[in-house]
Amino acid sequence: MADTVWYFGYGSNMKSSVMINRGITPLSIKVGVVPTHFLTFDIFGIPYTEPSFASIALLPSKSETGEVAKVNTPSTTDTSPIPPVHGVLYQLRRDDYLRLILSEGSGVGYDEITVEAHVLKTRSDGTKRTKEQPIMAQTLKAKYPWRPNSGPSRRYMGLILDGCKEHNLPVSYGRYLESLPVYGADSVKKSWFQKMGALLFLFFWRRVIQVLARTTKIVVDDSGHCPSWMGQVIVMVYHFMWFWHDHVHSRIWGMGHGDLINYGGRAVWYAKPEDNATGSDLVVTQTLQQIDLIHSLIEKYPRVLGLARSADEVWQVFRSGRLASLIGVEGLHQIADSVSVLRMYHRLGVRYITLTHNCDNRYATSSSTASQTGLSDDGKRIIQEMNRIGMMVDLSHTNDATQRDVLHISKAPVIFSHSSCVGVTPHHRNVSDEVLDLLQQNGGVIMVCFLTNLVAPTPVAGEEKQTVTVSHVADHILYVGKRIGFAHVGIGSDFDGMLHGPQDLDDVSQYPNLVVELLCRGVSDDQIQNILGLNVLRVLQAVEDTARQIRLCESITMQCDEIAAIWTPEQESWIRQAGESRLFLCRLGATFIAERSEASSIICGPEQSLGPNIYIPLQRQSDVPIVPMIFWPSGQMLLCNLKGAAA
């Protein structure tokens, strides 16, 4: 066994004083990054004080593919949504390492793993990877990931940030840490009643934890680990403590893990002006205003919200404990008949567009109108462009003919963002069985809507109208699952389009009621996870992959708007003739230089003090060097030597 161990610290133990207080003296210290993992806070803590502690998890793309990514060492200008975990590499004596394991809970909450850490060197312009060989280091990872979206305490996060500054970790990594949600007095407003509840809770449970900690130190073995039976007892106590807090204590006194708006998740923000602005500049202005508002909200509340522009970014924001925010546009009337506007929306973060809202437009037909036509020729071209740039196609609000047309021509999976099933509730907004079958072939997803008129059971003559409940929403989910598979169904509540929802499913806080209903009807845990979001993320990833393949193969030509020419035909002719004359002079000059191989430079015409007008590099021809060619306003030509200095 080696006398020393490299340990990668990424939490509070990045701060030197924490290591000193534990009686640990490192032999050597380096700064490093583990490119395959990112920072999480899913180690169980104690409500009201330290809700969670740091751990690490595989980056989503690495956990799915098993590939090892290139090390990401962001500079101060890096704006990636979540960086790989950065930390401090400590070379420790074996006894110091055992002391560290003991101080970290003796293996109760953490597993020891080996990671490949790349050494970083701090420079004035940012932190860069050195040419040193990666260090195989020991580090700790959550044994029982617990509350992956709970915020750490402000005190605990402060220790991590202090460690970042002390060891000069990248500024961008520090900014990322500062953006994460925390639990603290100034981030959560607690009433005197909640404070009283916290005191009562901690009065009992702190003593229980202290007894467990003392017992652990007594029974640890020579490797610093406690017996497995003791670890199981401690974990059971923690689980019961949190169960008591969640289901008993907090119902009376209030929550003790942050009262955050969310514990991670995904939401779609709609930019949706009125349909009556069709084809006008006003609709684009209104859409941009709403997209800007969404960006402003994310900027104002970075600890709660995070913009997601890809499937990976949804995972990354979710894992950081924030609400992954996707932007959608409801109706192609909002592009004002301009494919350029469509592309600009995509660049601003819009990731799906509903083809119509309640009115027909240039591209598609709405389900709310009497027309039975489907996609227009322009609509077929716009679908191709959406496939090319990676914009999800949303078929909600469209009629049956449009849906069939799109499902036959789209190269990428599509979604119905908020629709239900005609087979359960006949309604023009719902999707027919035949279209569901086509959706299965396409690989897309129908996200069941909660609007009561879309999920209400078919009324029976002579019977009183039923109250719409969560059970009726589950009917639609099960209908899709049984017909085309649970891989093709999701949830699309449309809460912003209703004044009230079904009974027991009136807002997002009642989603657990839907989950319970599905479990009671025999839907498996894996299927429910897919329904709650994984199916849509699969489609988003497939749309991204399709767009990447299309651009790589150039199988679809970019669509362009018709833009009026700024030059008259006479002006264009003059410019073309002038360019041809200059090109002739360039070729003449190249031939002249080739004939005078010993000449390093030549001047044609007097030297001018004015700046250059046109710069044309000559192409290499056999042994003729590339010569910079500069044209001056007088029309005379100056050839420069190969170093670029005027002869």
FIMIZA-770842 format. One line per 3 residues: number of its first residue (from 1); their letters; for each residue x, y, z of C-alpha. Coordinates in steps of 0.05 Angstrom, whole numbers, plus 5000, padded with zeros to 4 digits. Layout:
BEGIN
NUM) a) X/Y/Z  ...
// end
This chain:
BEGIN
1) mad) 5000/5000/5000  5027/5069/4981  5049/5115/5037
4) tvw) 5013/5174/5005  4946/5185/4972  4922/5238/4924
7) yfg) 4854/5263/4946  4808/5308/4904  4769/5356/4948
10) ygs) 4711/5395/4917  4668/5417/4976  4683/5453/5040
13) nmk) 4750/5418/5046  4777/5462/4990  4786/5514/5045
16) ssv) 4852/5505/5081  4825/5522/5150  4776/5464/5145
19) min) 4832/5415/5133  4873/5445/5189  4815/5439/5237
22) rgi) 4811/5366/5220  4885/5358/5237  4905/5344/5165
25) tpl) 4970/5371/5136  4976/5361/5060  5045/5345/5032
28) sik) 5029/5378/4965  4971/5419/4937  4949/5427/4865
31) vgv) 4887/5454/4831  4849/5406/4786  4787/5389/4747
34) vpt) 4750/5324/4736  4719/5330/4666  4672/5271/4673
37) hfl) 4634/5295/4735  4598/5357/4761  4581/5384/4829
40) tfd) 4516/5363/4863  4486/5372/4932  4453/5305/4945
43) ifg) 4483/5282/5011  4430/5283/5065  4438/5335/5119
46) ipy) 4395/5363/5175  4332/5406/5162  4334/5479/5182
49) tep) 4410/5482/5188  4449/5441/5136  4398/5411/5088
52) sfa) 4450/5380/5042  4524/5371/5029  4566/5367/4966
55) sia) 4576/5306/4923  4591/5293/4850  4554/5258/4793
58) llp) 4570/5238/4722  4554/5291/4671  4491/5269/4634
61) sks) 4526/5259/4568  4580/5217/4602  4531/5174/4640
64) etg) 4493/5158/4577  4551/5144/4530  4607/5126/4577
67) eva) 4654/5171/4538  4706/5213/4572  4700/5285/4550
70) kvn) 4757/5333/4536  4775/5372/4598  4735/5436/4602
73) tps) 4776/5491/4634  4733/5553/4628  4764/5622/4626
76) ttd) 4732/5684/4655  4690/5690/4592  4663/5619/4594
79) tsp) 4587/5618/4593  4573/5543/4592  4512/5526/4634
82) ipp) 4548/5479/4681  4622/5465/4684  4656/5400/4706
85) vhg) 4674/5397/4779  4735/5437/4799  4772/5427/4864
88) vly) 4837/5419/4901  4885/5359/4896  4916/5343/4963
91) qlr) 4974/5294/4970  4962/5263/5039  4997/5214/5084
94) rdd) 4959/5150/5093  4941/5166/5165  4917/5236/5145
97) ylr) 4873/5204/5091  4842/5157/5142  4830/5217/5187
100) lil) 4795/5251/5129  4750/5191/5117  4732/5190/5191
103) seg) 4715/5264/5190  4670/5253/5129  4625/5203/5164
106) sgv) 4666/5139/5163  4636/5116/5097  4564/5122/5119
109) gyd) 4541/5173/5067  4599/5170/5018  4631/5118/4973
112) eit) 4705/5124/4956  4717/5127/4881  4778/5139/4837
115) vea) 4775/5196/4787  4822/5223/4734  4838/5294/4754
118) hvl) 4873/5342/4706  4920/5391/4738  4907/5465/4726
121) ktr) 4953/5524/4728  4928/5594/4744  4945/5649/4695
124) sdg) 4924/5722/4691  4878/5707/4632  4844/5647/4663
127) tkr) 4860/5576/4687  4890/5528/4636  4907/5455/4638
130) tke) 4981/5439/4645  5019/5386/4607  5025/5344/4670
133) qpi) 4998/5274/4667  4928/5268/4698  4929/5246/4770
136) maq) 4888/5186/4792  4858/5212/4856  4812/5186/4909
139) tlk) 4748/5226/4923  4680/5216/4954  4612/5207/4921
142) aky) 4542/5201/4951  4526/5130/4970  4452/5145/4976
145) pwr) 4437/5206/4933  4387/5245/4975  4348/5307/4957
148) pns) 4388/5321/4894  4356/5389/4886  4360/5416/4957
151) gps) 4403/5478/4967  4463/5476/5014  4466/5525/5071
154) rry) 4494/5594/5059  4550/5578/5109  4569/5514/5073
157) mgl) 4568/5548/5004  4610/5604/5034  4665/5554/5052
160) ild) 4666/5527/4981  4670/5597/4951  4726/5615/5000
163) gck) 4764/5553/4977  4755/5574/4904  4784/5642/4917
166) ehn) 4840/5616/4961  4865/5568/4907  4850/5615/4848
169) lpv) 4800/5569/4814  4771/5598/4749  4728/5660/4759
172) syg) 4673/5629/4716  4669/5569/4763  4661/5615/4822
175) ryl) 4606/5652/4786  4571/5587/4772  4574/5568/4846
178) esl) 4547/5636/4865  4487/5625/4819  4465/5561/4855
181) pvy) 4406/5563/4903  4424/5563/4977  4386/5557/5042
184) gad) 4398/5615/5090  4365/5667/5132  4367/5720/5077
187) svk) 4344/5672/5022  4285/5644/5060  4238/5688/5099
190) ksw) 4218/5650/5161  4162/5672/5208  4169/5667/5284
193) fqk) 4125/5606/5280  4172/5571/5232  4231/5591/5275
196) mga) 4198/5560/5335  4186/5497/5295  4260/5495/5275
199) llf) 4282/5501/5348  4236/5444/5370  4259/5400/5313
202) lff) 4333/5412/5324  4328/5406/5400  4312/5332/5391
205) wrr) 4346/5312/5326  4413/5345/5339  4421/5303/5401
208) viq) 4404/5240/5362  4457/5257/5309  4509/5273/5362
211) vla) 4498/5205/5395  4505/5170/5327  4570/5209/5312
214) rtt) 4601/5189/5379  4581/5117/5369  4611/5116/5299
217) kiv) 4679/5138/5324  4679/5081/5374  4664/5025/5325
220) vdd) 4706/5046/5264  4757/4997/5238  4829/5010/5218
223) sgh) 4809/5036/5150  4767/5091/5180  4700/5058/5162
226) cps) 4645/5038/5209  4612/4969/5204  4559/4961/5151
229) wmg) 4505/4948/5203  4521/5014/5237  4519/5050/5171
232) qvi) 4450/5021/5156  4425/5043/5224  4449/5114/5212
235) vmv) 4418/5117/5143  4352/5092/5170  4353/5145/5224
238) yhf) 4366/5200/5173  4311/5174/5128  4262/5173/5186
241) mwf) 4284/5243/5207  4269/5270/5137  4204/5230/5132
244) whd) 4183/5260/5199  4202/5329/5174  4167/5323/5106
247) hvh) 4103/5290/5127  4091/5311/5199  4133/5368/5226
250) sri) 4133/5413/5164  4058/5406/5156  4052/5444/5222
253) wgm) 4114/5487/5228  4138/5498/5157  4194/5470/5113
256) ghg) 4266/5465/5134  4303/5456/5069  4295/5522/5035
259) dli) 4222/5531/5016  4249/5538/4946  4200/5552/4890
262) nyg) 4220/5484/4861  4265/5426/4874  4288/5421/4802
265) gra) 4245/5408/4742  4228/5433/4673  4180/5486/4651
268) vwy) 4163/5518/4584  4154/5593/4578  4108/5613/4522
271) akp) 4118/5676/4481  4047/5684/4456  4018/5749/4429
274) edn) 3948/5752/4400  3931/5719/4334  3902/5784/4306
277) atg) 3973/5811/4294  3983/5760/4238  4033/5780/4184
280) sdl) 4051/5846/4216  4114/5874/4247  4074/5881/4312
283) vvt) 4072/5806/4324  4148/5801/4319  4156/5860/4367
286) qtl) 4109/5829/4417  4142/5761/4412  4211/5792/4423
289) qqi) 4185/5831/4482  4161/5766/4514  4225/5728/4498
292) dli) 4264/5786/4529  4219/5782/4591  4234/5708/4598
295) hsl) 4309/5722/4593  4302/5779/4643  4267/5733/4693
298) iek) 4322/5682/4686  4374/5737/4695  4339/5765/4756
301) ypr) 4329/5698/4790  4391/5657/4771  4387/5615/4835
304) vlg) 4318/5590/4816  4315/5591/4739  4363/5569/4685
307) lar) 4355/5575/4610  4357/5507/4574  4373/5506/4500
310) sad) 4386/5431/4493  4370/5365/4526  4438/5365/4561
313) evw) 4425/5435/4589  4358/5413/4617  4394/5359/4656
316) qvf) 4449/5406/4678  4401/5460/4703  4358/5407/4737
319) rsg) 4417/5376/4772  4437/5444/4799  4370/5450/4834
322) rla) 4339/5501/4789  4279/5502/4742  4302/5487/4671
325) sli) 4267/5538/4628  4252/5523/4555  4222/5576/4510
328) gve) 4165/5560/4462  4128/5602/4411  4054/5586/4399
331) glh) 4039/5598/4326  4078/5609/4262  4040/5675/4253
334) qia) 4093/5701/4302  4148/5696/4250  4111/5746/4206
337) dsv) 4122/5704/4144  4198/5708/4152  4243/5648/4157
340) svl) 4298/5695/4181  4255/5711/4242  4247/5637/4254
343) rmy) 4322/5628/4257  4331/5688/4302  4281/5660/4351
346) hrl) 4322/5596/4352  4385/5636/4366  4349/5670/4424
349) gvr) 4334/5603/4456  4266/5584/4427  4266/5508/4419
352) yit) 4196/5492/4393  4141/5527/4355  4068/5508/4349
355) lth) 4050/5512/4275  3983/5547/4288  3944/5576/4345
358) ncd) 3870/5589/4337  3875/5617/4266  3902/5591/4200
361) nry) 3966/5621/4174  4009/5619/4112  4038/5552/4131
364) ats) 3986/5508/4165  3912/5500/4183  3885/5507/4253
367) sst) 3837/5458/4285  3793/5517/4305  3774/5533/4233
370) asq) 3728/5498/4184  3782/5489/4131  3804/5417/4117
373) tgl) 3869/5436/4081  3935/5416/4111  4006/5442/4101
376) sdd) 4017/5492/4046  4078/5489/4001  4109/5543/4045
379) gkr) 4091/5501/4105  4128/5441/4078  4190/5484/4067
382) iiq) 4185/5513/4137  4182/5443/4167  4247/5427/4130
385) emn) 4279/5489/4158  4256/5473/4228  4287/5404/4220
388) rig) 4351/5435/4194  4362/5484/4252  4338/5438/4307
391) mmv) 4271/5469/4324  4218/5421/4351  4153/5419/4311
394) dls) 4091/5425/4355  4026/5400/4325  3978/5421/4380
397) htn) 3923/5467/4354  3931/5441/4282  3878/5403/4244
400) dat) 3881/5329/4226  3905/5342/4154  3963/5385/4177
403) qrd) 3984/5333/4228  3985/5278/4176  4024/5321/4127
406) vlh) 4077/5338/4179  4084/5267/4204  4097/5244/4132
409) isk) 4152/5294/4116  4187/5312/4182  4255/5280/4188
412) apv) 4255/5291/4264  4205/5269/4318  4150/5319/4333
415) ifs) 4109/5336/4395  4038/5354/4413  4054/5401/4470
418) hss) 3983/5404/4499  3932/5358/4467  3892/5297/4488
421) cvg) 3858/5238/4454  3796/5237/4409  3787/5164/4428
424) vtp) 3771/5185/4499  3743/5255/4490  3719/5275/4421
427) hhr) 3742/5347/4411  3772/5383/4351  3835/5399/4392
430) nvs) 3848/5327/4408  3887/5275/4367  3856/5219/4328
433) dev) 3877/5146/4334  3904/5146/4262  3949/5205/4278
436) ldl) 3972/5172/4342  3994/5112/4301  4033/5158/4255
439) lqq) 4063/5192/4316  4090/5125/4340  4124/5113/4273
442) ngg) 4153/5184/4277  4180/5172/4347  4145/5234/4375
445) vim) 4107/5248/4439  4037/5272/4455  4035/5312/4520
448) vcf) 3967/5303/4551  3932/5369/4565  3894/5383/4630
451) ltn) 3841/5429/4601  3775/5403/4627  3740/5406/4560
454) lva) 3796/5364/4528  3796/5308/4581  3723/5307/4604
457) ptp) 3689/5240/4593  3638/5234/4537  3571/5253/4568
460) vag) 3519/5198/4571  3448/5218/4552  3404/5228/4613
463) eek) 3462/5229/4662  3488/5290/4699  3554/5319/4674
466) qtv) 3613/5291/4712  3664/5333/4749  3731/5327/4714
469) tvs) 3784/5298/4760  3856/5274/4759  3829/5205/4741
472) hva) 3804/5231/4674  3873/5258/4657  3902/5190/4674
475) dhi) 3851/5159/4626  3883/5196/4568  3954/5178/4589
478) lyv) 3935/5104/4594  3898/5107/4528  3961/5132/4492
481) gkr) 4005/5083/4530  3963/5023/4512  3955/5043/4439
484) igf) 4025/5066/4419  4067/5056/4482  4086/5097/4543
487) ahv) 4149/5120/4506  4104/5167/4467  4064/5203/4521
490) gig) 4080/5261/4567  4044/5315/4606  4028/5384/4578
493) sdf) 3985/5417/4630  3970/5484/4596  3958/5516/4665
496) dgm) 3969/5585/4634  3910/5572/4588  3858/5556/4642
499) lhg) 3826/5589/4703  3821/5523/4739  3842/5452/4726
502) pqd) 3814/5383/4740  3797/5366/4812  3861/5347/4850
505) ldd) 3903/5371/4791  3894/5446/4794  3968/5467/4796
508) vsq) 4038/5437/4796  4037/5423/4870  3985/5369/4856
511) ypn) 4027/5330/4805  4039/5276/4859  3965/5261/4855
514) lvv) 3972/5244/4782  4033/5200/4797  3994/5163/4851
517) ell) 3936/5153/4803  3982/5123/4750  4017/5078/4800
520) crg) 3950/5052/4825  3933/5035/4753  3995/4993/4743
523) vsd) 4041/5042/4707  4113/5025/4726  4164/5072/4758
526) dqi) 4206/5075/4695  4145/5090/4652  4124/5146/4699
529) qni) 4194/5177/4696  4188/5176/4620  4119/5208/4623
532) lgl) 4142/5263/4670  4196/5287/4624  4245/5236/4596
535) nvl) 4203/5224/4534  4204/5297/4515  4279/5302/4529
538) rvl) 4289/5242/4483  4252/5279/4427  4292/5343/4440
541) qav) 4357/5304/4435  4333/5269/4372  4315/5336/4340
544) edt) 4385/5362/4357  4418/5300/4328  4376/5304/4265
547) arq) 4394/5377/4254  4468/5361/4264  4464/5305/4213
550) irl) 4426/5349/4163  4478/5405/4168  4535/5355/4163
553) ces) 4507/5323/4100  4477/5388/4073  4416/5347/4054
556) itm) 4368/5406/4063  4381/5474/4032  4375/5534/4078
559) qcd) 4310/5573/4066  4319/5648/4055  4274/5708/4053
562) eia) 4270/5750/3991  4306/5815/4007  4301/5875/3961
565) aiw) 4366/5893/3924  4400/5956/3949  4434/5970/3882
568) tpe) 4402/5987/3815  4419/5942/3756  4464/5998/3728
571) qes) 4501/6003/3795  4510/5927/3799  4538/5926/3728
574) wir) 4588/5981/3745  4611/5945/3809  4619/5880/3772
577) qag) 4661/5911/3717  4705/5947/3768  4716/5881/3804
580) esr) 4734/5845/3740  4785/5899/3723  4817/5893/3792
583) lfl) 4819/5818/3786  4855/5825/3719  4907/5870/3752
586) crl) 4917/5820/3808  4931/5764/3760  4977/5809/3720
589) gat) 5016/5827/3783  5022/5754/3803  5050/5736/3735
592) fia) 5099/5794/3738  5125/5771/3807  5132/5699/3784
595) ers) 5176/5721/3727  5220/5762/3775  5233/5707/3825
598) eas) 5292/5743/3856  5250/5804/3873  5221/5806/3942
601) sii) 5173/5862/3929  5154/5914/3877  5115/5979/3878
604) cgp) 5067/5997/3823  5050/6070/3829  5071/6122/3881
607) eqs) 5062/6108/3955  4999/6139/3983  4984/6162/4054
610) lgp) 4911/6142/4050  4885/6076/4078  4872/6016/4033
613) niy) 4806/6006/3998  4805/5932/3978  4848/5874/4002
616) ipl) 4853/5812/3958  4901/5755/3975  4927/5718/3914
619) qrq) 4919/5642/3911  4982/5600/3911  5000/5578/3840
622) sdv) 5056/5526/3835  5117/5559/3867  5088/5629/3867
625) piv) 5080/5655/3939  5015/5685/3964  5024/5760/3958
628) pmi) 4981/5811/3995  4951/5859/3945  4928/5927/3968
631) fwp) 4888/5976/3926  4889/6050/3942  4834/6100/3931
634) sgq) 4871/6129/3871  4863/6062/3836  4939/6048/3839
637) mll) 4966/5984/3867  5017/5969/3921  5048/5900/3927
640) cnl) 5077/5883/3996  5134/5836/4012  5118/5770/4045
643) kga) 5125/5800/4115  5072/5850/4099  5117/5911/4101
646) aa) 5111/5960/4042  5172/5958/3997
// end
